[in-house]
Amino acid sequence: MPKPIPSDDFRALRHVFTDDEISMYYCGEEWPPINRVEPIVWAEITLCPDDVSYRTGDRHGPLLKELVGLISMWCDINPEKCPLFDALVDAIEEFKATVFNCLHGYYRPAIGCLRLALEYTAFGAYLKLCAREEEVTAWREGTSKASETGFGFACDKLRSRPRAKGLDSYLRVQHGDDLLSQQYNQPNEPEFKPGGWARRLHAELCHYSHAQLPYGPTTLTLVDGPMYTYQSLELAAGLLLETSAIGCLLVQIASPGMHLPEGALHSPSMQSRTWQQLAFAASAYLTEHDPG
C-alpha cells in the first residue's frame, strides 16, 4: 500500500495557478471541475512517476539544479528574430521535457526529446545561415520536403559554409576530430567512419528514439514502466549536457558575433566529459574567427 509523503516535505503538497495566473497563461477564466478524474485512474497515471520523482529528488538535487540552470541558459540565448529563434523555442521545450521525464523515470522518452532538440537547433542554424527565403517560408508553413528538413541535410549545408568548414578543418588538425563530417567508409578500408561529433551523438539519440535493442525502455529501467534507475538517469543527463554543448556550437556557427552565456560549456557535470575539450576548442575557434 503506498504511503503518503511526510507533511513537512514541500513535495507533499500540489500547487495550481491562481485565477490571475490562469488568465495570464491560458487567456481565459478557470474551467469548473465538471468531469473530475476518478482516484483509481489518477493513481494509475501518477503513482509510479510520483514515486520516481520523490526518489530522484532525494538523491540528485544538485544535478537537477544544474539541468534547470542549463535550460535557463538556453532561454538567455537570444538571436535576433529569425528562423533560428523560432527553432530554439521548440528546442527549449524539448530540453524542459527531457528534465521532466528524467525526474519521473521516463528515461527513453527523455532521450527522444534530446534528438528533437538537436534536430531543431541544427535545422534552425541552417535556415539562418544558408536558406533562401522560400525555404524559410516552406518550413514555417510545413510544406518542406522531408528530404530537406533532416539533421543530416542541415549538417551538410552548414558544413558547406566557410565558417563551419574552417572549424572542422581546425578541429581535425588540432584534436583529431570534428563536428559535422559525414559518416562514410574509406576506400579499401573495411572500418566504418562514424562521422563528426554531432553526427555521432545524433546516431546514438536515434537508437533510443527507435527503441532499438539494447536501447529500449526495459534496458534503461529493467522493467516496463517508470522506475528510478541511477545509471539511466546519469546516462540521460549526460546526453542532455552533450546535446546542449553541440547545440551551443551550432548557434555560434549560425550567429557570428554572438557570445554564449556564461556557463554554457562550463557546468559542473561537464568537467569530467571526454568531449568538453573539443567543445572548448570549437567555441574558442568560432569566437576568434568572428567577422570584424
LOLUM-367747 format. One record per residue (C-alpha): residue in one letter; x, y, z. Coordinates in steps of 0.2 Angstrom, whole numbers, padded with zeros to 4 digits, always signed. Layout:
aXYZ ...
***
This chain:
m+0000+0000+0000 p+0008+0017-0005 k+0012+0028+0009 p+0009+0047+0010 i+0024+0059+0009 p+0028+0067+0026 s+0018+0083+0029 d+0034+0093+0032 d+0041+0089+0015 f+0036+0103+0002 r+0033+0089-0011 a+0018+0083-0001 l+0008+0097-0007 r+0002+0100-0025 h+0000+0118-0031 v-0010+0125-0045 f-0011+0143-0053 t-0021+0156-0045 d-0036+0164-0055 d-0025+0179-0060 e-0011+0167-0066 i-0024+0156-0076 s-0030+0172-0085 m-0012+0176-0089 y-0006+0159-0095 y-0022+0152-0103 c-0030+0168-0109 g-0047+0164-0101 e-0056+0160-0085 e-0054+0144-0075 w-0065+0130-0080 p-0076+0122-0067 p-0072+0104-0062 i-0086+0096-0072 n-0078+0079-0076 r-0066+0076-0062 v-0054+0060-0064 e-0058+0045-0053 p-0045+0042-0039 i-0040+0025-0046 v-0037+0032-0063 w-0027+0046-0056 a-0016+0034-0046 e-0013+0023-0061 i-0006+0038-0071 t+0004+0046-0057 l+0009+0034-0043 c+0024+0027-0051 p+0031+0043-0059 d+0027+0052-0042 d+0037+0039-0033 v+0052+0040-0045 s+0052+0059-0044 y+0052+0058-0025 r+0067+0046-0025 t+0076+0056-0039 g+0074+0072-0029 d+0081+0065-0013 r+0096+0058-0022 h+0100+0071-0036 g+0096+0088-0030 p+0112+0096-0037 l+0111+0088-0054 l+0093+0093-0056 k+0098+0111-0051 e+0111+0111-0064 l+0100+0104-0078 v+0087+0118-0074 g+0101+0131-0074 l+0106+0124-0091 i+0088+0127-0098 s+0088+0144-0091 m+0105+0147-0100 w+0096+0142-0116 c+0082+0155-0113 d+0096+0168-0112 i+0102+0164-0130 n+0093+0177-0140 p+0097+0178-0158 e+0088+0191-0167 k+0070+0186-0173 c+0074+0174-0187 p+0071+0155-0191 l+0084+0150-0178 f+0075+0160-0164 d+0059+0150-0169 a+0068+0134-0169 l+0076+0137-0152 v+0059+0140-0144 d+0055+0122-0149 a+0072+0115-0144 i+0070+0123-0126 e+0053+0115-0124 e+0061+0098-0128 f+0075+0102-0115 k+0062+0105-0102 a+0053+0089-0107 t+0069+0080-0105 v+0072+0085-0087 f+0054+0082-0083 n+0054+0064-0090 c+0071+0061-0081 l+0063+0067-0065 h+0049+0054-0067 g+0059+0039-0073 y+0054+0040-0092 y+0072+0039-0097 r+0070+0034-0115 p+0057+0047-0119 a+0069+0060-0111 i+0082+0055-0123 g+0070+0055-0138 c+0067+0073-0133 l+0085+0077-0135 r+0085+0070-0153 l+0072+0083-0157 a+0081+0097-0148 l+0097+0093-0158 e+0087+0092-0174 y+0078+0109-0171 t+0094+0118-0167 a+0103+0111-0182 f+0089+0115-0194 g+0087+0132-0187 a+0105+0136-0189 y+0104+0130-0207 l+0089+0141-0211 k+0098+0156-0203 l+0114+0154-0212 c+0111+0145-0228 a+0092+0145-0233 r+0084+0155-0246 e+0068+0165-0241 e+0057+0152-0250 e+0064+0138-0240 v+0061+0148-0224 t+0043+0151-0229 a+0040+0132-0233 w+0047+0127-0216 r+0036+0139-0207 e+0021+0133-0217 g+0025+0115-0215 t+0027+0112-0234 s+0046+0107-0234 k+0051+0091-0242 a+0055+0078-0229 s+0072+0076-0238 e+0076+0094-0235 t+0072+0095-0216 g+0083+0081-0209 f+0098+0083-0197 g+0110+0076-0210 f+0104+0088-0223 a+0106+0103-0211 c+0124+0097-0206 d+0129+0095-0224 k+0123+0113-0229 l+0131+0120-0213 r+0147+0111-0217 s+0147+0119-0235 r+0149+0136-0227 p+0167+0143-0224 r+0164+0146-0206 a+0159+0128-0202 k+0172+0121-0215 g+0186+0130-0207 l+0180+0124-0189 d+0180+0106-0195 s+0197+0108-0203 y+0205+0116-0187 l+0197+0103-0176 r+0204+0088-0186 v+0222+0095-0186 q+0222+0100-0168 h+0211+0087-0160 g+0209+0073-0172 d+0190+0075-0173 d+0177+0087-0180 l+0159+0092-0178 l+0150+0090-0194 s+0158+0077-0206 q+0148+0064-0214 q+0148+0045-0209 y+0157+0036-0223 n+0168+0021-0227 q+0186+0024-0233 p+0191+0016-0249 n+0200+0000-0247 e+0196+0001-0228 p+0183-0010-0220 e+0181+0001-0205 f+0165+0012-0205 k+0169+0030-0200 p+0156+0037-0188 g+0157+0055-0194 g+0159+0071-0184 w+0154+0073-0165 a+0137+0080-0169 r+0133+0066-0181 r+0139+0053-0169 l+0128+0060-0155 h+0113+0061-0166 a+0115+0042-0171 e+0116+0037-0153 l+0100+0048-0149 c+0091+0039-0164 h+0094+0022-0156 y+0085+0027-0141 s+0071+0035-0151 h+0068+0020-0161 a+0070+0009-0145 q+0082-0002-0154 l+0090-0016-0143 p+0099-0013-0132 y+0092+0004-0131 g+0074+0000-0127 p+0065+0006-0111 t+0067-0011-0102 t+0086-0009-0104 l+0085+0008-0096 t+0074+0003-0081 l+0074-0016-0081 v+0055-0016-0081 d+0042-0010-0092 g+0037+0007-0084 p+0045+0021-0074 m+0057+0016-0061 y+0071+0026-0053 t+0087+0019-0060 y+0103+0028-0056 q+0113+0023-0071 s+0099+0028-0083 l+0097+0045-0075 e+0115+0048-0077 l+0115+0042-0095 a+0101+0054-0099 a+0108+0068-0090 g+0125+0066-0098 l+0117+0066-0116 l+0107+0082-0111 l+0124+0090-0107 e+0131+0084-0123 t+0116+0089-0134 s+0117+0106-0126 a+0135+0109-0129 i+0133+0104-0148 g+0118+0115-0149 c+0128+0130-0142 l+0141+0127-0156 l+0128+0126-0169 v+0121+0143-0163 q+0138+0150-0163 i+0141+0144-0181 a+0125+0152-0187 s+0127+0168-0177 p+0144+0176-0179 g+0147+0189-0166 m+0136+0181-0153 h+0144+0176-0137 l+0137+0161-0127 p+0130+0165-0110 e+0142+0161-0096 g+0142+0143-0091 a+0136+0137-0107 l+0150+0125-0108 h+0156+0125-0090 s+0143+0117-0080 p+0150+0106-0065 s+0145+0089-0073 m+0153+0094-0089 q+0170+0094-0081 s+0173+0075-0082 r+0166+0073-0100 t+0178+0067-0113 w+0170+0079-0126 q+0172+0095-0116 q+0189+0100-0123 l+0183+0098-0140 a+0168+0109-0136 f+0180+0122-0128 a+0191+0122-0144 a+0177+0124-0156 s+0169+0138-0146 a+0186+0147-0145 y+0189+0145-0164 l+0172+0152-0168 t+0174+0167-0156 e+0192+0170-0163 h+0186+0170-0181 d+0170+0181-0179 p+0170+0193-0193 g+0175+0211-0188 
***
